[in-house]
Structure formats: structure tokens, C-alpha cells
Amino acid sequence: MTEVTIGVPVYNGQDQLEECLECLVGQTFREIEILLFDNASTDKTQTIVERFAAADSRIKYTRRPTNVGAVKNFITPLEQATSPYFMWRAHDDISAPDYVEKLVAALKRTPTAALATGTIQFERPNGRLTRDYVPSIPTRRGLSGILNLMFGSHAGWYYGIWKTDILRPLIDKVWTDFPYAWASDHLTLYPILLDQQVTAAPETKFIQRVTPKAHGPRSGQRQPIPELMKLRHEFLRCCDAMVDDRQFDPFTKLAIKAANRLYVGKRVYPMKKIIKRTLFRY
């Protein structure tokens, strides 16, 4: 029985795809399927995937005849998943061999959790690894626990293992209310943080390779300040709306909304940088 679906969206991933697939098929947890969607790659991606798929029937390969855009290619594996657990894996990221096993076990130990994460480590373009980011999940419920999760969460948590039935409506809502790729990962995580539905297996590790992105304010291209302001505004609006959707007492609701003003700077783009660019026209 397939317990975990791993979605791998890829476009021209020949340089690191082989290492990624070796990591996935070598996971100690065997009850997985790998849904790989090739967004009309023009390099050797197809050759690499077909070789792995011929050796391991758990790999289901779909090659798109035309490029459908990064967002659709990213979401499709989740739409097609039928297993109780789901995980995304970027074609250039890797993890410990027991990553899936440990995270599934963490979810089963904590029935109220919707997401399990491990220790996160970044690998820079020069190959240098950053220090480990070890997840610290507060046991205390309520406002202090929520704030600790908000400001202690990590973008790499997004690539943990989710309960499929909880993730799917979250993704639908995020892409309906917030049609931006940048910061959509943090916005998807946000309601899970509010509801304190995160668990962790810090003994296993996910290595996220940092590569230039073409879709966000930190891609190397200077985004116009009005666009950054709109992005911040929409992110904050969505966060506040999620707070309003919950049955918090008035003080807790007010406190979280106040914290959201800082959270948007941490997760999207800091206001002080916008002010600096405005003053110095940079």
C-alpha cells in the first residue's frame, strides 16, 4: 500500500536530478510513490527519469508536451495523490535516507499534527553547508506557542510530510487568495502554525539547496517598490483573515494580528529595506 506520495516537479533538472532520485528510491520507508512531472524539459531530464523508472516501478513519469508554467506543474502531483501523506521534493534537494520513515512515524505519534518536519540545512551555490536548523516545537498551547511557531518556523518545513487531506484545501485557498509564488510557502504553513499542528523528528535531516529563483523579490532582479508593497499587503491581508477565521479570544486575536505586522517583514520583504531603497533610490 502506498502511504506517501512524493511530488517532484522538474524543468531542465539534469544537473542534480539523478542525486535527488537516488535519495528518494533509497529511502528506508518503502511504501511510497514518486509522481514526477517534467515541464517539457529540453535537456537530459527525460533520459535520466526513464532510466530510474525502468528500475523502480514506484516512479510514475509524466512528460508534458508543452511547458504549463511552474505553478501548475508544482501543484499537479498533489492533485493526483491518493495516499494519506504527501511530500514535495525539489529536483535539486536531498535528505537523509530515513527522512520519510522518521517523519511518517512522527505524524503517527501525533494524531493532531498535519505536518512533520526534520532538521533543515541549507547548501549554498558554492557547496558550503549552513548550520543545522533544528526544529523546536513548543508543547505549550495558546498565544505563546503560536508566536514561537510563527517566528521559529523555517521555509524548509514546507518540504516535510503533510497529511494530504489537510494540505489540499490549504493549497487551493492560498492560490485562490494569494496568486503569487513568492511567500506562498509561508502562507501555506501559516494556518498550521496558528492551529499548532506541527510535529518534528529532529534526528533526521533535509538539505535544501539554495539556487536563484526567478519569481520573487530576492531573485536578483530589483522588484519595483509598488509591487513589493502590494505583495506585503496581500500577504498580511491573508494572514489576518486566517486569524479571523479562528475562534480565538479577542486578546489573542489582537496580539496575533499585531505580530503579523512583524511576520510579514520576516517572511516576505522587510519594510526597512523598502524605506532604504526609497531614500537612496536603490
KALINTA-V9294 format. One record per run of one state. SS is the DSSP state (A for helix, B for strand, O for the rest). FROM is the first residue (numbers start at 1). LEN is the number of residues. If there is no record, write none. Layout:
ss:from:len
SS:FROM:LEN
SS:FROM:LEN
This chain:
ss:from:len
O:1:3
B:4:7
O:11:6
A:17:9
O:26:6
B:32:7
O:39:6
A:45:11
O:56:3
B:59:5
O:64:6
A:70:11
O:81:4
B:85:4
O:89:5
B:94:2
O:96:3
A:99:11
O:110:5
B:115:9
O:124:5
B:129:1
O:130:3
B:133:1
O:134:9
A:143:10
O:153:2
A:155:5
O:160:1
B:161:3
A:164:14
O:178:6
A:184:11
O:195:3
B:198:12
O:210:15
A:225:20
O:245:5
A:250:18
O:268:3
A:271:10
O:281:2
